[in-house]
Amino acid sequence: MKVTIDGQEIEVAPGTTILQAARMIGGESVPPAMCYYSKLKGTGGKCRCCLVDVTKGSDNDPRPMPKLMASCVTGCQDGMEIASKSSERVKEARNAVTEFLLINHPLDCPVCDQAGECDLQNLSFEHGKLQHRFIEEKRTFEPEDIGDKIQLHMNRCIVCQRCVEVADQLTDGRVHGVLNRGDHSQISTCVSAAIDNEFSGNMIDVCPVGALTDKTFRFKSRVWFNKPFNAHRDCDKCCGKTTLWMFGNEIQRVTARKDEFHEVEEFICNTCRFDKKEVSDWTIEGPRKFEKDSVINQNNYTRKMDKVVINTEEGILAGRAIDRKKISMAEIDYNEKIDGTNINSNKNG
């Protein structure tokens, strides 16, 4: 099937969603996503950040879809045309969704450990507003320890439910989830039980905001002061492939490796994440490249760029070589005389 997103056509397999097709194209046409996670089943359709405008349904039914569609759960059709970055409707909708997500979210970026690598911070950087219309009091919760190394700040939670899906799909005997309904919904453990399993730390990596934080790293350093290095070790519980965040020769935290869409490539165990903090524990492969455009890596964004070749008709650029020679200081002979006068001499001399 062929689909077109912001004027860029791509061929995709049946069953591909619009968001997946946009990620294949890459660039600014990729919609933001706060709840969808390609490594987890059943995610998507909750945050509404990835809304797009389907201007043509398909070749069989070219009528546009009247409402904006969530790209993470909408399948592609042959001949479908989608407007993402190029649509004013989409831009207004994403601005509104960002404002909605920030209704209860505190603006505590200066003290939040997620600052610099926060998906909501990146979203508000592009779609946020200087003013807000919410005059009621924000809902507040006390920080809660849901494990010996994990702390939950429910004030920052946007109820994306990624952490719940991680616990469902990676661990046995999940003891936490979404309690209550509507604007009273919150993530918590059942009867304040502690989360104790070997892969619980992955909830920190999948959280798009600072709701779940690593207690071993809390208030130690800002992420932009650390140098990330890809490293690996032999582990009998997980893949052992991680990113080490180092300050000098000190490993301040260990996280799973993430791709350009800020999603974990392979989940890691708590032993690698929390217990291996010595350089001698790891084989360091080299510095990690910045792959996602975000607040932490402004002007450091590295992505694949195709070489630009401009094809022009023969003769259009004729004479340019002579012009460059005329304006090039290295090509000028300062001893050359014009009308008997040395061009390098003082005119008043």
Secondary structure by P-SEA (a helix, b strand, c coil): cccccccbbbbbcccccaaaaaaaaccccbbbbccccccccccccccccbbbbcccccccccccccccccccccccccbbbbbccccaaaaaaaaaaaaaaaccccccccccccccccaaaaaaacccccccccccccccccccccccccccccccccccaaaaaaaaccccccccccccccccbbbbcccccccccccccccccccccccccccccccccccccbbbbbbcccccccccbbbbbcccccccccccccccccccccccccccccccccccccccccccccccccccccccccccccbbbbbbccccccaaaaaaaaacccccccccccccccccccccc
